[in-house]
Amino acid sequence: MENRIEELRKTRGVTQEELADALDVSRQTISSLENGRYSPSIQLAFKISRYFTLGIEQIFIYEEEQRQ
């Protein structure tokens, strides 16, 4: 799942550490999210959504896998 967290964070002039503190997670969690190595829990996705005052679907890009 792709996301716009890094883009949104940089637009606001917020460091990974500042965002992590605001969301009560580690800086490593933010880094992993931004690099697509970690998919957030629904609770964390909502926290991120509220932080940026955007809908979840405006932050996270979900593409369904096509069945063959």
C-alpha positions, -999 to +999 in steps of 0.1 A: +000+000+000+014+034-010+009+066+010+015+103+009+028+107+045+063+119+035+049+144+010+023+157+036+049+158+064+074+178+043+047+202+031+039+210+067+076+213+076+074+186+102+102+161+109+097+124+113+105+128+150+078+155+154+052+135+136+061+104+156+057+123+188+023+137+177+011+102+168+027+085+198+048+061+177+086+058+171+104+077+144+113+043+129+076+036+125+072+068+105+102+059+084+088+025+077+054+039+068+070+064+044+091+037+027+062+013+023+077-013+046+049-011+071+011-009+068-005+009+097-032-004+120-066+011+114-062+030+146-029+045+135-044+053+100-071+073+117-046+091+139-026+101+108-058+111+090-068+134+119-033+148+122-033+159+085-071+167+086-076+146+055-096+115+048-078+082+050-082+076+013-065+109+006-034+097+024-033+060+017-035+046-018-050+011-019-050-009-051-068-043-050-049-072-064-064-086-095-074-123-093-064-145-122 
